[in-house]
Amino acid sequence: MVVIRLSRGGPKKRPYFNVVVAESSKKRDGRFIERVGFYNPSAREGSETLRLESERIEYWQSNGAQLSETVSRIVKLNAKGPEGLVAMKKKDEAKALARKNKKAADKVAKAEEAVSADEEAAAPKEEAPKEEAAAPKEEAPKEADNK
């Protein structure tokens, strides 16, 4: 099956994607049939972020090629124009920020659980000697009654 998907390039932490037509059994960055565009999510303002050859994408779709989820999203946003890309970037940044905040909140919650568990573990140790001290007092009168 033929798929239109992203192929990653660029250095570490600075991705650059080619939109390619490839056989689905091939590796993500492996051999492809045709390059039909590019997407640079980390492009600076004013530089070109996305370029797609819509005619070639339509041609491949008419011949049975399937769009990956991400490419279908990018194609829809490309149809809206530059405003669509700006909206997508803002949405992605908001998602990333939400994930980061959730991760930080989970970390704080785990730390609070650990502190409360330590406090609970310390509390029974303090009560245990009181019970032991009370137990011998009860036994002592019983020994006195036996005599």
N, C-alpha and C positions, 0 to 999 in steps of 0.2 A: 504494500500500500504506500502511496506517495503522500508525504506530509509537508506542509509549509510551517516551518518552525524557526526558532532562534538558535544561532550557533554562536557561542561565546568566544570572545577574543579580548585582547588587551591585557595589561599587567594586573597583578594582584590588587584587589580593592578598588580597581578602576575598570569596571566591565564595559565592553563594547560588543554589541551584538549585530551579526549579519542575519538578515531574514533570508532563509534559503529554502529551496525545494529539494527534499531529500527522501530517499527510501526510508521507511520507518524502522527497518532492521539495522540501519547504519548508526554509528555512534553520534552523539550530540554534535561534536566538533569534527566529525569525520567527513567522509566523501559526500558531496552533494551534487545535484543535477544542475541547478541554476541559482544564482544569487539574485534576489528580486528587491533588495533594499537593505537598509541598515537602521539601527536604533542605538543611540548613544545616551543612556539615562544620566550620565554624569557630565553632559556637555554644559559649558558655561552659557550664561545668557547672551543672546545675540548670535550664537553659532547654531548650526543646523543640528537638530536633535534626531529627526526622523526623516527618512526618504524611502518611499515605497513606489514600485512600479505597478500601479493598480491594474493596468492592462494585462500584464503578465500574471498577476495573481488571479485575475478573473479567468484568464486562459487556463491556468492549471486547475482551478476549481471546476471549470466546465469539463475538464478531462478526468475528474474524479479525485483530485487532491483534497485532503482534509486540512483545515487550519487548526493549529494547536490553540489551547485556551488563551494563552498570552498573545499570540499573533492575532487572533480574532478580536481581542480587546483593542490592540494597537490599530488594527485596520479600521474599526469603528471610530476610534478617536481621531484617526487621520482624516476621515471623511468630515469630521466637524471642523477641522482646520487647526490652527495653532492654539486656539483657546481650549480645545479638547485636551491637548498635550499638557498645557499648564494645569488644567483641572486634574488630570491623572497624576501629575507629579505631586500636587498638593495633597491629593487623597492618599498616595503612597507614603508621603512623609508623615501624614497624620496617623496612618496605620503603624508605621515604624515607631513613632513616638508613643502610641498607645501600648505597643508590645513592650517597649523599654520601661514605661511606667508600671505596667503589670508585673514585669520581672522584678523590678525594684520593690514593689509592694509585697510580692511573694517572699523575697529575701528578708524583708523586715518582719513579716509574719512568722517565718521560720525562726528568726532570732528571738522573737518574743516567746514563741512556744518553748524554745530551748531554755530561756530564762525562767519561765513559769514551771517547767519540768524540774529544773534544778531547785527551785524554791520548794516545790512539793516534795522532792526527795529529801531535802534538809528538814522539813517540818516533822515527818514521822520519826526521825532519829532523835529529835528533842523530846518527843512524847514517850518514846519507848523506855527511857530510863525511869520516868515517873511511874510507869506501870510496874516495872520490875521492883522499884522501891516499895510500892504499895503491896505487892504480892507477899514478900517476906513478913510484913507486919501482920497480915491475916493468918499466916501459918504459925507465927510465934504464939499467939494465945492458945491455939489448938494443942501445942506441945505442953503448954502449962497445964491444960485441963487433963491431959493423960496422966500426969503424975499424981 
